[in-house]
Amino acid sequence: MAINVRSADRNQIWLMPPSVTDWLPEGHLAWFVLDVVKELDLSEFYSAFRIDGRGGAIYDPQMMLAVLLYGYCTGERSSRRIERRLVEDVAYRVVAANQSPDHATLARFRHRHEQAIAQLFTQVLHLCVEAGVLDTALIAIDGTKMEADASYLANRTEKQLAEEILKEAEEMDRAEDERFGDRRGDELEGGWSNPSGRRERIREALRQLEAQGPRDYESKMADRARKEAELGHKVPGKAPRPTSKRSKTPAVANTTDPDSRVMKSKGHGLVQGYNVQAAATAEQIVVAAEVTNRPADAENFVPMVGAVEETLRQAGHNELLGAIVADAGYWSNENANVTTNAEVLIAVRGDSPGGHRHSEKRQQVLEKVRKGELTRQEAATALDVSYPWLAQLLTDYVEDATSVVTDPKQRREILERLDRGQLTGRAAARELGVSQQHVRHLLHGFRNGIPDPELTRQQMQEKLGDPPKQALFRKRKTSIEPVFGNLKGNRGYRRFVRRGLPAVNSEWRLICATHNLLKLWRYSLTG
């Protein structure tokens, strides 16, 4: 009995030219990406090329951008892997119209159009606005540490950088002597003339160290004295100590990526990288994406609020924001009083809605410090916190253990008497039930019109104690944290592939733009 079998002749010649439109089913992600790219304003991409038609033919920027977007949507960032998939993967071949740009062309395109690619984030967000999937009743802000394309071992002190420059200069002189002898060799094109070479990175690292300012005790005291002479009064805050760990540790910069910093990452120890920030809605649509090399989240709250408002304005979203929420890492007096039309809900540092201010272990360590059984440095090591953070924890703990004046009117009266000279700092500290260091901080804020931190804390705790607002705050975990979990866990974006703050900022916005694209694609399939 004969069996009816379909022929599998791989030498069969196509009777008609093949069409890539037949290669993928309707509704595939590739078609969605191509449709989106057609809607984007690509004038900035095209303006980078000559308009007189001279020179060699280039790949269409629209096609190149579609390949890049589809690559990031599918977790491919390596230009070499994308080049391979343009040959082996049918979907990539459809997106590229069956063309095969090599990895160098892809890398140059990404580098050349760095700023234009970063601006795609706003255009994609505009598509979310037009599709009606953007609800700004709740905006959650958070950050995570992402590794730079650099090694922690490439960090150098200023002295080491200077020695490396001298060493490379000597090696180059020796190489030129061997090659040219007594001739000048003006035609030489070596690594020293290349602005992207190691020498330029070392110079940039030195500039970064200079920008960080002095860290040794003598330089800090000299800088403090200069500021006090300019202001005509003492600089607020605790003066540096010659025995502090920071004063003894020299500043370092990375020779591979000078913009990156050594940062502490939860569960991963120290990483050489950046602090990436994102703001997302309750539906996990990212509305702002920024990269900074400042490790502390609290320093990035105000800039992120501004970025949220500006990005939404550019995206054509004219509705008012409901609430902006953030965890305790963003708590500060300034952040709680940021100027915005939205309601700000930030977990109070050392506290949480319905929680305790200090854990049992922390209370035991702080109590030993208060009794003199432990030094502050030993306590900082035991609690695995920085020395300044320990000082703040100890201040809070001492205030909790004493009778702290919490009435705003009474606190203001004491500060007014202190400002008029009717009270000494020690007497004011005793009446307020706080440390003298805290009194100096309060007086500085009082003189400069800064709201009382204790009043701000009370107001925020009252807000977070209100059941409806507490329920709103609890949505933070399901709004922003899944975004980072998806990007780092599911899509594998744990390390940047580019170097330098502008480059990683462009890459981070592209990653978040493709996150929104995937959200929009799934919405189009179900909607």
C-alpha positions as CSV (number, residue, x, y, z in Angstrom):
1,M,0.0,0.0,0.0
2,A,1.5,3.4,-1.0
3,I,2.0,6.1,1.6
4,N,1.2,9.7,0.6
5,V,4.2,11.7,1.8
6,R,4.9,15.4,1.3
7,S,8.1,16.0,-0.7
8,A,11.1,17.5,1.3
9,D,13.3,18.4,-1.7
10,R,15.8,21.1,-0.4
11,N,17.0,21.6,-4.0
12,Q,13.6,22.8,-5.2
13,I,14.0,26.1,-7.0
14,W,11.5,28.8,-6.1
15,L,8.9,29.3,-8.8
16,M,8.3,32.8,-7.7
17,P,10.5,35.1,-5.6
18,P,9.9,34.5,-1.9
19,S,8.1,37.1,0.2
20,V,9.1,37.6,3.9
21,T,5.4,38.4,4.6
22,D,4.7,34.7,4.4
23,W,7.3,33.7,6.9
24,L,5.5,34.7,10.2
25,P,1.9,34.4,11.4
26,E,-0.3,37.4,11.9
27,G,0.1,39.0,15.4
28,H,3.7,38.1,15.8
29,L,5.9,40.5,17.8
30,A,8.0,41.2,14.7
31,W,5.0,42.7,12.8
32,F,4.1,44.8,15.9
33,V,7.6,46.2,16.2
34,L,7.6,47.1,12.4
35,D,4.3,48.8,12.8
36,V,5.5,50.8,15.8
37,V,8.7,52.0,14.0
38,K,6.5,53.3,11.1
39,E,4.7,55.5,13.6
40,L,7.8,57.0,15.3
41,D,9.4,60.3,14.3
42,L,12.8,59.3,12.9
43,S,13.8,62.7,11.5
44,E,16.7,62.9,13.9
45,F,18.0,59.6,12.7
46,Y,17.9,60.6,9.0
47,S,19.3,64.1,9.7
48,A,22.6,62.5,10.7
49,F,23.3,61.5,7.1
50,R,24.2,63.4,3.9
51,I,21.3,64.6,1.8
52,D,23.2,65.1,-1.5
53,G,23.2,61.4,-2.2
54,R,27.0,61.1,-2.3
55,G,28.9,58.3,-0.7
56,G,28.2,54.7,-0.3
57,A,24.7,53.4,0.3
58,I,23.6,53.0,3.9
59,Y,21.2,50.6,5.5
60,D,17.8,52.2,6.1
61,P,17.7,53.7,9.6
62,Q,14.1,52.6,9.9
63,M,15.2,49.0,9.4
64,M,18.2,49.3,11.6
65,L,16.1,50.7,14.4
66,A,13.5,47.9,14.0
67,V,16.3,45.3,14.3
68,L,17.6,47.0,17.5
69,L,14.2,47.3,19.1
70,Y,13.3,43.7,18.3
71,G,16.7,42.5,19.6
72,Y,16.1,44.3,22.9
73,C,12.5,43.0,23.1
74,T,13.8,39.4,22.7
75,G,16.7,39.9,25.1
76,E,19.5,40.3,22.6
77,R,21.9,43.2,23.0
78,S,25.1,41.8,21.7
79,S,25.7,43.1,18.1
80,R,27.5,39.8,17.3
81,R,24.6,37.7,18.4
82,I,22.1,39.9,16.6
83,E,24.3,39.5,13.4
84,R,24.1,35.7,13.8
85,R,20.3,35.7,14.3
86,L,19.9,37.9,11.2
87,V,21.0,34.7,9.4
88,E,19.5,32.0,11.5
89,D,16.3,33.4,12.9
90,V,13.3,33.8,10.6
91,A,11.8,36.6,12.7
92,Y,15.0,38.7,12.6
93,R,15.2,38.1,8.8
94,V,11.7,39.5,8.5
95,V,12.5,42.6,10.6
96,A,15.6,43.2,8.5
97,A,13.9,42.6,5.2
98,N,16.2,39.7,4.6
99,Q,19.3,42.0,4.8
100,S,22.3,41.2,7.0
101,P,24.2,44.2,8.5
102,D,27.3,43.0,10.3
103,H,28.0,43.5,14.0
104,A,30.2,46.5,13.4
105,T,27.5,48.3,11.5
106,L,25.0,47.6,14.3
107,A,27.3,48.8,17.0
108,R,28.1,52.0,15.1
109,F,24.4,52.7,14.5
110,R,23.7,52.3,18.2
111,H,26.7,54.6,19.1
112,R,26.0,57.3,16.4
113,H,22.3,57.7,17.3
114,E,22.8,57.5,21.1
115,Q,20.7,60.5,21.9
116,A,18.0,59.8,19.4
117,I,17.6,56.3,20.8
118,A,17.2,57.7,24.3
119,Q,14.4,59.9,23.1
120,L,12.5,56.9,21.8
121,F,11.3,56.2,25.3
122,T,9.1,59.3,25.3
123,Q,7.7,58.4,21.8
124,V,6.8,54.9,23.0
125,L,5.2,56.3,26.1
126,H,3.1,58.6,23.8
127,L,1.8,55.4,22.1
128,C,0.7,54.1,25.5
129,V,-1.1,57.3,26.1
130,E,-2.9,57.1,22.7
131,A,-3.8,53.5,23.4
132,G,-5.4,54.4,26.7
133,V,-3.3,52.1,28.8
134,L,-1.7,54.8,31.0
135,D,-3.2,55.4,34.4
136,T,-1.3,57.8,36.6
137,A,-3.4,57.5,39.7
138,L,-0.3,55.9,41.3
139,I,3.4,56.3,40.4
140,A,5.9,54.2,42.2
141,I,9.6,55.1,42.2
142,D,12.4,52.7,43.0
143,G,16.0,52.0,42.0
144,T,18.4,49.1,41.6
145,K,22.1,48.6,41.1
146,M,23.2,47.4,37.6
147,E,26.7,46.3,36.8
148,A,28.8,48.4,34.5
149,D,30.8,46.9,31.6
150,A,33.9,47.2,33.8
151,S,35.7,45.3,36.5
152,Y,36.0,46.3,40.1
153,L,39.7,45.4,39.8
154,A,40.2,48.2,37.3
155,N,39.8,50.9,40.0
156,R,42.9,53.0,40.6
157,T,43.9,55.7,43.0
158,E,45.2,59.1,41.8
159,K,48.8,58.0,42.5
160,Q,48.3,54.7,40.6
161,L,46.8,56.5,37.6
162,A,49.7,58.9,37.4
163,E,52.1,56.0,37.6
164,E,50.3,54.2,34.8
165,I,50.5,57.2,32.6
166,L,54.2,57.5,33.1
167,K,54.6,53.7,32.6
168,E,52.7,53.8,29.3
169,A,54.7,56.9,28.2
170,E,58.0,55.0,28.9
171,E,56.8,51.9,27.0
172,M,55.7,54.0,24.0
173,D,59.1,55.8,24.0
174,R,60.8,52.5,24.0
175,A,58.7,51.1,21.2
176,E,59.2,54.2,19.1
177,D,63.0,54.0,19.7
178,E,63.0,50.4,18.5
179,R,60.9,51.2,15.4
180,F,62.3,54.6,14.3
181,G,65.7,54.8,15.9
182,D,66.9,58.4,15.5
183,R,64.0,59.4,13.1
184,R,61.1,61.5,14.4
185,G,58.3,59.2,13.2
186,D,55.7,61.9,12.9
187,E,53.6,59.7,10.7
188,L,53.0,57.3,13.6
189,E,49.3,56.6,14.6
190,G,49.4,55.0,17.9
191,G,47.0,54.5,20.8
192,W,48.1,57.9,22.3
193,S,46.4,59.7,19.4
194,N,43.2,57.7,19.7
195,P,40.7,59.7,21.9
196,S,39.0,56.4,22.8
197,G,42.2,54.7,23.9
198,R,43.4,53.8,27.3
199,R,45.3,57.0,27.8
200,E,42.1,59.1,27.4
201,R,40.3,56.8,29.8
202,I,43.0,57.3,32.4
203,R,42.7,61.1,32.0
204,E,39.0,60.8,32.4
205,A,39.5,58.8,35.5
206,L,41.7,61.5,36.9
207,R,39.1,64.1,36.1
208,Q,36.5,62.0,37.9
209,L,38.7,61.9,41.0
210,E,39.2,65.6,40.9
211,A,35.4,66.1,40.7
212,Q,34.8,63.9,43.7
213,G,36.8,66.3,45.9
214,P,39.3,65.6,48.6
215,R,38.8,62.8,51.0
216,D,41.9,63.1,53.3
217,Y,41.4,64.9,56.6
218,E,43.8,67.9,55.9
219,S,42.2,68.7,52.5
220,K,38.7,68.4,54.0
221,M,39.5,70.8,56.8
222,A,41.0,73.3,54.4
223,D,37.9,73.2,52.2
224,R,35.7,73.6,55.3
225,A,37.7,76.6,56.5
226,R,37.4,78.2,53.0
227,K,33.6,77.8,53.0
228,E,33.3,79.2,56.5
229,A,35.4,82.2,55.5
230,E,33.1,82.8,52.5
231,L,29.8,82.4,54.5
232,G,31.0,84.3,57.6
233,H,29.8,81.6,60.0
234,K,30.4,77.9,60.8
235,V,29.4,75.3,58.3
236,P,26.5,73.2,59.7
237,G,27.1,69.5,60.2
238,K,29.8,67.4,62.0
239,A,33.4,68.2,61.2
240,P,35.5,65.4,59.6
241,R,37.7,63.4,61.9
242,P,41.3,62.3,61.2
243,T,40.6,58.8,62.4
244,S,37.5,58.2,60.2
245,K,37.6,55.2,57.9
246,R,36.6,57.4,54.9
247,S,39.5,59.9,55.5
248,K,41.9,57.0,55.5
249,T,40.5,55.4,52.3
250,P,41.8,57.0,49.1
251,A,39.3,57.8,46.4
252,V,39.4,55.6,43.3
253,A,38.2,55.8,39.7
254,N,37.8,53.0,37.1
255,T,40.0,53.0,34.1
256,T,37.6,51.0,32.0
257,D,34.4,53.0,32.7
258,P,35.4,56.2,34.7
259,D,31.7,57.2,35.1
260,S,30.9,54.0,37.0
261,R,31.1,53.7,40.8
262,V,31.6,51.0,43.5
263,M,28.1,50.5,44.9
264,K,26.6,48.2,47.5
265,S,23.9,46.0,46.1
266,K,21.5,43.9,48.1
267,G,22.4,40.3,48.0
268,H,25.4,40.9,45.7
269,G,27.9,42.7,47.9
270,L,29.9,45.4,46.2
271,V,29.4,45.9,42.4
272,Q,31.1,48.2,39.9
273,G,28.1,49.8,38.3
274,Y,25.3,52.4,38.3
275,N,22.2,53.2,40.2
276,V,19.3,52.8,37.7
277,Q,16.0,54.5,38.6
278,A,12.5,53.9,37.2
279,A,9.0,55.1,37.9
280,A,6.0,52.9,37.0
281,T,2.3,53.0,37.2
282,A,0.1,50.4,38.9
283,E,-0.1,48.6,35.5
284,Q,3.8,48.5,35.4
285,I,4.1,51.0,32.6
286,V,7.5,52.8,33.0
287,V,7.0,56.6,32.9
288,A,10.5,57.7,33.7
289,A,13.9,56.0,33.4
290,E,17.2,57.6,34.5
291,V,20.7,56.4,35.3
292,T,22.9,58.0,37.9
293,N,26.2,57.2,39.6
294,R,25.0,58.4,43.0
295,P,24.5,55.3,45.1
296,A,21.9,56.7,47.6
297,D,18.3,56.5,46.4
298,A,17.3,59.5,48.5
299,E,19.4,61.9,46.4
300,N,17.5,60.8,43.3
301,F,13.9,61.3,44.4
302,V,13.5,64.9,43.5
303,P,15.1,64.5,40.1
304,M,12.9,61.5,39.4
305,V,9.7,63.4,40.3
306,G,10.8,66.1,37.8
307,A,11.6,63.5,35.2
308,V,8.1,61.9,35.7
309,E,6.3,65.2,35.2
310,E,8.5,66.3,32.2
311,T,8.3,62.9,30.4
312,L,4.5,62.7,30.8
313,R,4.2,66.2,29.5
314,Q,6.3,65.4,26.4
315,A,4.3,62.2,25.9
316,G,1.0,64.2,25.7
317,H,-0.4,63.1,29.1
318,N,-2.3,66.0,30.5
319,E,-4.1,64.4,33.5
320,L,-3.0,65.1,37.0
321,L,-0.9,62.7,39.0
322,G,-2.6,60.9,41.9
323,A,0.1,59.8,44.3
324,I,3.9,59.2,44.1
325,V,5.1,56.4,46.5
326,A,8.6,55.3,47.4
327,D,10.2,53.1,50.0
328,A,12.2,54.2,53.1
329,G,15.4,54.5,51.0
330,Y,14.0,57.7,49.6
331,W,13.0,59.2,53.0
332,S,14.3,62.7,53.8
333,N,12.8,66.0,54.9
334,E,13.5,67.5,51.5
335,N,11.9,64.6,49.6
336,A,8.8,64.6,51.8
337,N,8.3,68.3,51.0
338,V,9.1,68.2,47.3
339,T,7.1,70.6,45.1
340,T,4.6,68.6,43.1
341,N,0.8,68.5,42.5
342,A,0.7,64.8,43.4
343,E,0.4,63.5,46.9
344,V,3.8,62.1,48.2
345,L,3.9,58.9,50.3
346,I,7.3,57.8,51.4
347,A,8.0,55.2,54.1
348,V,9.7,56.9,57.0
349,R,13.3,55.8,57.4
350,G,13.6,53.4,60.3
351,D,9.9,52.9,60.2
352,S,7.2,51.4,58.0
353,P,3.4,51.5,58.1
354,G,2.4,49.4,61.1
355,G,6.0,48.4,61.8
356,H,8.7,49.1,64.4
357,R,11.3,51.8,64.2
358,H,14.3,49.5,65.2
359,S,14.7,45.8,65.1
360,E,15.6,43.9,68.2
361,K,19.2,43.2,67.1
362,R,19.6,46.9,66.2
363,Q,18.3,48.0,69.6
364,Q,20.7,45.8,71.4
365,V,23.7,47.1,69.4
366,L,22.6,50.8,69.8
367,E,22.1,50.3,73.5
368,K,25.6,49.0,73.9
369,V,26.9,52.1,72.1
370,R,24.9,54.4,74.3
371,K,26.4,52.6,77.4
372,G,29.9,52.8,76.0
373,E,30.3,49.0,75.7
374,L,30.8,49.3,71.9
375,T,32.5,52.0,69.8
376,R,30.6,53.5,66.9
377,Q,32.9,51.9,64.4
378,E,32.4,48.4,65.9
379,A,28.6,49.0,65.9
380,A,28.7,50.1,62.2
381,T,30.6,46.9,61.4
382,A,28.1,44.7,63.4
383,L,25.1,46.2,61.7
384,D,26.7,46.4,58.3
385,V,25.9,50.1,57.8
386,S,28.0,53.1,57.0
387,Y,29.4,55.3,59.8
388,P,27.1,58.3,58.9
389,W,24.1,56.1,58.8
390,L,25.0,54.6,62.3
391,A,25.2,58.2,63.6
392,Q,21.7,58.9,62.4
393,L,20.4,55.6,63.8
394,L,22.0,56.4,67.2
395,T,20.5,59.9,67.2
396,D,17.0,58.4,66.5
397,Y,17.5,55.7,69.1
398,V,18.6,58.2,71.8
399,E,15.7,60.5,71.0
400,D,13.3,57.5,71.3
401,A,14.8,56.6,74.7
402,T,14.4,60.2,76.0
403,S,11.5,62.6,76.3
404,V,11.6,64.2,72.9
405,V,9.5,67.3,72.5
406,T,7.2,66.6,69.5
407,D,4.8,69.5,69.7
408,P,5.7,71.8,66.7
409,K,4.8,75.0,68.4
410,Q,6.9,74.2,71.5
411,R,9.9,73.1,69.3
412,R,9.7,76.4,67.4
413,E,9.7,78.4,70.5
414,I,12.8,76.7,71.8
415,L,14.6,77.3,68.4
416,E,13.5,80.9,68.4
417,R,15.1,81.4,71.9
418,L,18.2,79.6,70.7
419,D,18.4,81.8,67.6
420,R,18.1,85.0,69.7
421,G,20.9,83.8,71.9
422,Q,18.7,83.2,75.0
423,L,19.6,79.5,75.1
424,T,22.9,77.7,74.6
425,G,23.0,74.7,72.3
426,R,23.4,72.4,75.2
427,A,20.4,73.8,77.0
428,A,18.3,73.6,73.8
429,A,19.3,70.0,73.4
430,R,18.3,69.2,76.9
431,E,14.9,70.9,76.5
432,L,14.2,69.3,73.2
433,G,15.4,65.9,74.3
434,V,17.8,65.5,71.3
435,S,21.5,65.6,70.7
436,Q,23.5,68.8,70.2
437,Q,24.3,67.7,66.7
438,H,20.6,67.5,66.0
439,V,20.0,70.9,67.5
440,R,22.5,72.4,65.1
441,H,20.7,70.7,62.2
442,L,17.3,72.0,63.4
443,L,18.7,75.5,63.8
444,H,20.1,75.5,60.3
445,G,16.7,74.4,58.9
446,F,14.9,77.0,61.0
447,R,17.1,79.8,59.7
448,N,16.6,78.7,56.1
449,G,12.9,78.1,56.2
450,I,13.2,74.3,56.0
451,P,10.2,72.5,57.6
452,D,10.8,70.9,60.9
453,P,11.9,67.2,60.3
454,E,9.9,66.0,63.3
455,L,6.8,67.7,62.0
456,T,7.4,66.2,58.5
457,R,7.9,62.8,60.1
458,Q,4.7,63.1,62.1
459,Q,2.7,64.2,59.1
460,M,4.0,61.4,56.9
461,Q,3.3,58.8,59.7
462,E,-0.3,60.2,59.9
463,K,-0.7,59.8,56.2
464,L,0.6,56.3,56.1
465,G,-1.6,55.4,59.1
466,D,-4.8,56.4,57.2
467,P,-6.3,53.1,55.9
468,P,-7.0,54.3,52.3
469,K,-3.6,55.8,51.9
470,Q,-1.9,52.8,53.5
471,A,-3.7,50.6,51.0
472,L,-2.5,52.9,48.2
473,F,1.1,52.7,49.5
474,R,1.0,48.9,49.6
475,K,0.5,48.9,45.8
476,R,4.1,50.0,45.5
477,K,5.4,46.5,45.7
478,T,3.2,45.2,42.9
479,S,3.9,48.3,40.7
480,I,7.6,48.9,40.5
481,E,9.3,45.8,41.9
482,P,7.9,43.5,39.3
483,V,9.4,45.8,36.6
484,F,12.9,45.2,37.9
485,G,12.2,41.5,38.5
486,N,11.1,41.2,34.9
487,L,14.0,43.2,33.4
488,K,16.7,41.5,35.5
489,G,15.3,38.1,36.1
490,N,13.3,37.2,33.0
491,R,15.0,39.3,30.3
492,G,18.5,39.1,31.8
493,Y,19.3,42.8,31.9
494,R,21.8,42.7,34.8
495,R,24.8,44.4,33.2
496,F,25.2,47.2,30.7
497,V,27.0,46.5,27.4
498,R,28.0,50.1,26.9
499,R,30.3,52.4,28.8
500,G,30.0,56.0,30.1
501,L,27.0,57.7,31.7
502,P,25.4,59.0,28.5
503,A,25.7,55.6,26.8
504,V,24.2,53.6,29.7
505,N,21.5,56.2,30.1
506,S,20.5,55.7,26.5
507,E,20.7,51.9,26.9
508,W,18.5,51.9,30.1
509,R,15.9,54.1,28.4
510,L,15.9,51.7,25.4
511,I,15.4,48.7,27.8
512,C,12.5,50.4,29.5
513,A,11.0,51.5,26.1
514,T,11.0,47.9,24.9
515,H,9.4,46.9,28.3
516,N,6.6,49.3,27.5
517,L,6.4,48.0,23.9
518,L,5.9,44.5,25.1
519,K,3.2,45.7,27.5
520,L,1.5,47.5,24.6
521,W,1.8,44.4,22.3
522,R,0.2,42.1,24.8
523,Y,-2.6,44.7,25.4
524,S,-3.2,44.8,21.6
525,L,-3.5,41.0,21.5
526,T,-6.0,40.9,24.4
527,G,-7.8,44.2,23.8
